[in-house]
Amino acid sequence: MIERTIFNEEHELFQQSVNKFFEKEIVPNHDQWEIDGHVSREVWLKAGELGLLCTGTAEEYGGSGVDFTYSTIMMEELARTGCSGPGFALHSDIVAPYIIHQGTEELKKQWLPKMAKGEVIGAIAMTEPGTGSDLQAVKMTAKKDGDDYIINGSKTFITNGYMCDLVIVVAKTGEGEISLILVEADREGFTKDKPLKKIGMKAQDTCQMYFDNVRVPQSNLLGQEGQGFIYLMMELPQERLLVAIIAIATAEEAVKRTLQYVQEREAFGRTIAKFQNTRFKLAEMATEVQMGRVFIDKCIELHIKQQLDVPTAAMAKYAMTDLQCKVVDECLQLHGGYGYMWEYWIARAYADARAQRIYAGTNEIMKEIISRAILE
Ligand SMILES: Cc1cc2nc3c(=O)[nH]c(=O)nc-3n(C[C@H](O)[C@H](O)[C@H](O)COP(=O)(O)OP(=O)(O)OC[C@H]3O[C@@H](n4cnc5c(N)ncnc54)[C@H](O)[C@@H]3O)c2cc1C
């Protein structure tokens, strides 16, 4: 097996403490959170206290100012637990970067330290009931009124949506122009539904939200008015890489757990592992997962050097999430009936995996991006 080379000793120490935290604070509570439809506030605060949130945010804004390898570790460790409830990655590595890169000094000082402490939970609302893939078609409007914007419309499928204190909304500020605007959850006219009932990721508080004449100051605008689409294009490669990292880590863990299971479970007087079908399936999966791992570690290295381009990030997202779904399906099959039982890691992994091919841009949209890059 090819040894990974992206981690040094410091990374390994961080990995151990993250793993300890997840095993102690997340794994034992996750069943209850699945019933509740969301995680606890407390776990956000505890993660913040330990410096596990917003690791990539500069120290002057409350983060640790470390490179993307630390975010990678957070996601990989969470994927291995099979606990998809905490939306830490979206908060730290998707929402915070918009504020870091496009926020004014005032906005950075106001929000980033609280986000790093877990006191403020972040979300980003692009998708609407009427449009997801076609972002240019959003209907939400932000109209100027004196020094304010007045926001109207609704958003759906928003990760961290129910618990969020701060949400970046994608809204039309003119004909064919979209902008990114921060909205605090306590603004008058902003309401959220209960978390949506999903086939997986049951502890993740994905929700629908409504904006009825919500007034926010124009100083809540991120970057320049009308440039929202460009900012989204700048940040989406990181979001897609994050999804790919979770995908490959989940696939690796699925193979690891299945290797163990098939060597314990017996049928026809021998372990399942003795059947040629089992051996070949696992050999195929181990090979594909190894190829994926090498590709993703290379993408992580490129991303740290700011050299990961848009089509390569799209390739990573589509290929790894397709692989994840294939691997969890094959691994579930090797678990037989137990694989279909919710208490089994592989059952949840199977249900959780499906959304990965849909969000952060569907895999069909990824193929559009790739084909445009190679054909034109
Ligand atoms: C669990 C979960 C969490 C999410 N979290 C967030 C979040 O935090 N923030 C947020 O803004 N959104 C979020 N989303 C929404 C997600 O990003 C959208 O669902 C996704 O972008 C697809 O949009 P849609 O659902 O409107 O599907 P549609 O755009 O209606 O697509 C339907 C089908 O048509 C295909 N299609 C569309 N256009 C094309 C095309 N040009 N070529 C080929 N095929 C095409 C799609 O690939 C898909 O198969 C989340 C979704 C889920 C399921």
The ligand as a Gaussian input file, in Angstrom:
#p B3LYP/6-31G(d) Opt

LIG

0 1
 C      -28.198000      17.343000       2.338000
 C      -28.133000      18.581000       1.498000
 C      -27.470000      19.696000       1.964000
 C      -27.416000      20.866000       1.198000
 N      -26.804000      21.981000       1.700000
 C      -26.877000      23.153000       1.015000
 C      -26.381000      24.373000       1.581000
 O      -25.814000      24.409000       2.683000
 N      -26.544000      25.521000       0.865000
 C      -27.156000      25.552000      -0.354000
 O      -27.258000      26.617000      -0.922000
 N      -27.623000      24.406000      -0.919000
 C      -27.516000      23.219000      -0.257000
 N      -28.013000      22.065000      -0.818000
 C      -28.667000      22.133000      -2.103000
 C      -27.855000      21.536000      -3.240000
 O      -26.709000      22.304000      -3.494000
 C      -28.782000      21.426000      -4.459000
 O      -29.761000      20.450000      -4.148000
 C      -28.041000      21.079000      -5.739000
 O      -27.219000      22.138000      -6.153000
 C      -28.988000      20.699000      -6.875000
 O      -29.972000      21.659000      -7.049000
 P      -31.524000      21.224000      -7.140000
 O      -31.824000      20.397000      -5.944000
 O      -32.330000      22.437000      -7.362000
 O      -31.591000      20.262000      -8.372000
 P      -31.846000      20.711000      -9.900000
 O      -30.933000      21.826000     -10.244000
 O      -33.299000      20.885000     -10.104000
 O      -31.367000      19.406000     -10.680000
 C      -32.204000      18.256000     -10.875000
 C      -31.422000      17.284000     -11.767000
 O      -31.143000      17.905000     -13.021000
 C      -29.769000      17.857000     -13.281000
 N      -29.331000      19.055000     -14.011000
 C      -29.584000      20.351000     -13.714000
 N      -28.964000      21.165000     -14.582000
 C      -28.303000      20.359000     -15.444000
 C      -27.460000      20.587000     -16.578000
 N      -27.157000      21.834000     -16.984000
 N      -26.970000      19.525000     -17.231000
 C      -27.244000      18.272000     -16.826000
 N      -28.021000      17.989000     -15.776000
 C      -28.543000      19.014000     -15.090000
 C      -29.096000      17.802000     -11.916000
 O      -27.785000      17.289000     -12.010000
 C      -30.069000      16.891000     -11.176000
 O      -29.760000      15.561000     -11.462000
 C      -28.029000      20.878000      -0.080000
 C      -28.659000      19.720000      -0.564000
 C      -28.718000      18.601000       0.206000
 C      -29.417000      17.385000      -0.344000

